[in-house]
Amino acid sequence: MTPPDPERGALQVAGRRLSFFDFGGPGRPLLALHGHFGEGRTFTRLAGELGDSWRVVAPDQRGHGRSDRSADYSRSGYVEDAAAVLEHLGIRGAVVLGHSLGGVNAYQLAARRPELVDALIVEDIGAEVDDDLSFALSWPHRAPTRSGLLDGLGPSAGYLMDAVREYPDGWGLAFDPQDMNVSQQLLNGDHWDDWLGADCPALLVRGIHSTVLHAEHARRMTARRARTSLVELPAGHTVHDTVPVEFAGAVRGFLHSL
């Protein structure tokens, strides 16, 4: 299906610009939250697959894409941003989908602002998080050419193509790796209370080859939380990008069940 042309909107949150894509349409609202290094447009393919039945709204979370950097990458900061986007658009009772960082933000939003969330879709992240993004600190801040930047990014370049930007002083990324490292450190921890803190229907999607969400942990998450189902697809951590058709099918099936 041809992806729709989204409208880009923005709002001010505590003096910061928070940018978002709104794919529009008459359908029910679905808030889609990307992971570290990503941005809202990563969900363009999914918006196209879902069609007019769902209105996908996908923010560039703080420090990513066209949204401003922040001095605060705390859990509460991310959750407040997600709530602010929904309130700005007058949306209550959205389905909230999140990948990785966005997945934790999604289920924490459901636990802390349950009036805003009707259902959850969490892609490849656990109720316990322990990861390290310090490798990104070695990436170049700027390079004189696009190819020079990609060379400097090494094996990571293939995962960062959408984040490459041209600036007045050269080529760089649409985020600061130092911010991402801090954000990940603040994401690490035990979040079981938030995962179990809402009773709305939930779908947990795991990549079979994921090194982030292990099979046993995913099964414990599903067993301990009522109204939660698990789907495993042949992918690594970025399920929506590796197997987009299968991912959209799993999402669509869950949405139809609501």
Secondary structure, 3 states (H helix, E strand, C coil): CCCCCCEEEEEEECCEEEEEEECCCCCEEEEEECCCCCCHHHHHHHHHHHHHHEEEEEECCCCCCCCCCCCCCCHHHHHHHHHHHHHHCCCCCEEEEEECHHHHHHHHHHHHCHHHEEEEEEECCCCEECCCCHHHHHCCCCECCHHHHHHHHHHHHHHCHHHEEEECCEEEECCCHHHHHHHHHHHCEECHHHHCCCCCCEEEEEECCCCCCCHHHHHHHHHHCCCEEEEEECCCCCHHHHCHHHHHHHHHHHHHHC
